[in-house]
C-alpha cells in the first residue's frame, strides 16, 4: 500500500513538472520557442511524472488512486498541449 508521504512527494514532483511545462508552453507560444532543449526536457519531465503516477497507483487505495488519476489527467492534458503547439 502506498504511504501518504510517498503520494504527497510524488504529487509535489508532478506539480513541479506541470509548472515547468507551463513555463515552456508560455515561452514557446510567445516567441516560437528557440530553446528546443528545454522544451524537450519539459516533455520528458511530464512523461516521467506520468509513468511514476501510474506505477504508484498500483499500490494505492481508492482515494489515493482518484488523486493520482486526476493528476495524471492534468499531466496528459499539458503534454498534449505541448505536443500540438505549433512552434
ZAMARGU-4260 file (C-alpha; in steps of 0.2 Angstrom, whole numbers, plus 5000, padded with zeros to 4 digits):
<rodrens>
0) 5000/5000/5000 | 5006/5017/4996 | 5010/5028/5010 | 5003/5046/5012 | 5021/5053/5012
5) 5025/5044/4995 | 5009/5050/4987 | 5012/5068/4993 | 5030/5068/4987 | 5025/5062/4970
10) 5011/5074/4969 | 5024/5088/4973 | 5035/5081/4959 | 5021/5081/4947 | 5016/5099/4952
15) 5034/5105/4948 | 5034/5096/4931 | 5017/5105/4927 | 5024/5122/4932 | 5040/5119/4921
20) 5029/5113/4907 | 5018/5128/4908 | 5033/5139/4908 | 5039/5131/4892 | 5022/5132/4884
25) 5020/5150/4888 | 5038/5153/4881 | 5035/5143/4866 | 5019/5152/4861 | 5026/5169/4863
30) 5042/5168/4854 | 5041/5152/4843 | 5052/5143/4855 | 5070/5145/4851 | 5076/5133/4865
35) 5071/5116/4860 | 5082/5108/4873 | 5071/5115/4887 | 5055/5111/4878 | 5060/5093/4876
40) 5066/5092/4894 | 5049/5098/4900 | 5040/5084/4890 | 5052/5071/4897 | 5048/5078/4915
45) 5030/5076/4911 | 5031/5059/4904 | 5042/5053/4919 | 5030/5060/4931 | 5015/5052/4922
50) 5024/5035/4922 | 5028/5037/4941 | 5010/5041/4945 | 5004/5025/4935 | 5016/5014/4945
55) 5011/5021/4962 | 4993/5019/4958 | 4995/5001/4958 | 4998/5001/4976 | 4987/5015/4981
60) 4970/5014/4990 | 4954/5020/4981 | 4955/5038/4987 | 4974/5039/4983 | 4970/5032/4966
65) 4957/5046/4962 | 4970/5059/4967 | 4983/5051/4956 | 4971/5049/4942 | 4966/5067/4942
70) 4985/5072/4942 | 4988/5060/4928 | 4974/5069/4918 | 4982/5086/4921 | 4999/5080/4915
75) 4992/5072/4900 | 4982/5087/4895 | 4998/5098/4897 | 5008/5085/4887 | 4995/5086/4873
80) 4996/5105/4873 | 5015/5105/4871 | 5015/5092/4858 | 5001/5101/4847 | 5009/5118/4850
85) 5015/5125/4833 | 5032/5131/4837
</rodrens>
